Amino acid sequence: HRSDWFSTQYTILSEQNILSPSGRTQRPDRVMIADKHAIVIDYKFGEEQLPSYVEQVREYILLLRQLGYSSEGYIVYNKAKIIQPIQ
Protein backbone atom coordinates (compact mmCIF):
# COMPACT_ATOMS: atom_id res chain seq x y z
CA HIS A 1 0.00 0.00 0.00
CA ARG A 2 1.34 3.39 -0.95
CA SER A 3 0.46 4.77 2.47
CA ASP A 4 3.11 2.40 3.86
CA TRP A 5 5.87 3.90 1.70
CA PHE A 6 6.90 6.27 4.46
CA SER A 7 6.50 3.92 7.40
CA THR A 8 9.40 2.63 9.45
CA GLN A 9 8.88 -0.95 8.23
CA TYR A 10 11.17 -0.33 5.24
CA THR A 11 14.89 0.05 4.93
CA ILE A 12 15.27 2.95 2.51
CA LEU A 13 18.06 3.07 -0.05
CA SER A 14 18.27 6.36 -1.95
CA GLU A 15 20.37 6.53 -5.10
CA GLN A 16 22.47 3.51 -4.15
CA ASN A 17 24.40 1.65 -6.82
CA ILE A 18 23.34 -1.91 -7.63
CA LEU A 19 25.79 -3.98 -9.62
CA SER A 20 24.08 -6.17 -12.23
CA PRO A 21 25.36 -9.66 -13.09
CA SER A 22 26.72 -8.21 -16.35
CA GLY A 23 28.82 -5.71 -14.37
CA ARG A 24 26.65 -2.72 -15.25
CA THR A 25 25.80 -0.31 -12.45
CA GLN A 26 22.17 0.75 -11.91
CA ARG A 27 21.10 3.54 -9.57
CA PRO A 28 17.38 3.69 -8.79
CA ASP A 29 16.11 6.85 -7.09
CA ARG A 30 14.59 4.95 -4.15
CA VAL A 31 14.42 1.31 -3.10
CA MET A 32 12.42 0.27 -0.05
CA ILE A 33 13.12 -3.16 1.39
CA ALA A 34 11.13 -5.13 3.97
CA ASP A 35 11.94 -8.79 4.49
CA LYS A 36 12.61 -10.15 0.98
CA HIS A 37 10.34 -7.66 -0.82
CA ALA A 38 11.63 -4.55 -2.58
CA ILE A 39 9.75 -1.59 -3.98
CA VAL A 40 11.59 0.59 -6.47
CA ILE A 41 10.48 4.15 -7.16
CA ASP A 42 11.78 6.36 -9.92
CA TYR A 43 10.94 10.07 -9.75
CA LYS A 44 10.43 12.16 -12.88
CA PHE A 45 10.12 15.93 -12.69
CA GLY A 46 9.48 16.86 -16.33
CA GLU A 47 6.27 16.75 -18.30
CA GLU A 48 7.09 13.81 -20.55
CA GLN A 49 6.05 10.24 -19.82
CA LEU A 50 8.43 8.27 -22.01
CA PRO A 51 8.44 4.51 -22.70
CA SER A 52 12.14 4.50 -21.80
CA TYR A 53 11.19 5.41 -18.22
CA VAL A 54 9.01 2.30 -18.00
CA GLU A 55 11.82 0.12 -19.39
CA GLN A 56 14.25 1.62 -16.89
CA VAL A 57 12.03 0.69 -13.94
CA ARG A 58 11.43 -2.77 -15.41
CA GLU A 59 15.21 -3.25 -15.46
CA TYR A 60 15.39 -2.27 -11.79
CA ILE A 61 12.59 -4.73 -10.94
CA LEU A 62 14.33 -7.55 -12.82
CA LEU A 63 17.65 -6.78 -11.19
CA LEU A 64 16.09 -6.87 -7.72
CA ARG A 65 14.43 -10.19 -8.56
CA GLN A 66 17.80 -11.57 -9.66
CA LEU A 67 19.11 -10.54 -6.24
CA GLY A 68 16.41 -12.66 -4.58
CA TYR A 69 13.72 -10.07 -3.82
CA SER A 70 10.10 -10.15 -4.84
CA SER A 71 9.73 -6.69 -6.29
CA GLU A 72 7.44 -4.08 -7.72
CA GLY A 73 8.08 -0.68 -9.24
CA TYR A 74 6.53 2.71 -9.73
CA ILE A 75 7.23 5.91 -11.61
CA VAL A 76 6.21 9.08 -9.81
CA TYR A 77 5.58 11.96 -12.20
CA ASN A 78 5.72 14.85 -9.77
CA LYS A 79 4.53 17.62 -12.07
CA ALA A 80 1.50 15.65 -13.30
CA LYS A 81 0.87 14.13 -9.83
CA ILE A 82 0.71 10.62 -11.30
CA ILE A 83 1.99 7.40 -9.76
CA GLN A 84 2.34 4.77 -12.49
CA PRO A 85 2.69 1.13 -11.39
CA ILE A 86 5.13 -0.84 -13.54
CA GLN A 87 4.73 -4.57 -14.18
NORCORFEN-V476313 format. One record per run of one state. SS is the DSSP state (H for helix, E for strand, - for the rest). FROM is the first residue (numbers start at 0). LEN is the number of residues. If there is no record, write none. Layout:
ss from len
SS FROM LEN
SS FROM LEN
//
This chain:
ss from len
- 0 1
H 1 5
- 6 4
E 10 4
- 14 3
E 17 2
- 19 5
E 24 2
- 26 3
E 29 5
- 34 2
E 36 8
- 44 6
H 50 16
- 66 3
E 69 8
- 77 4
E 81 5
- 86 1
//
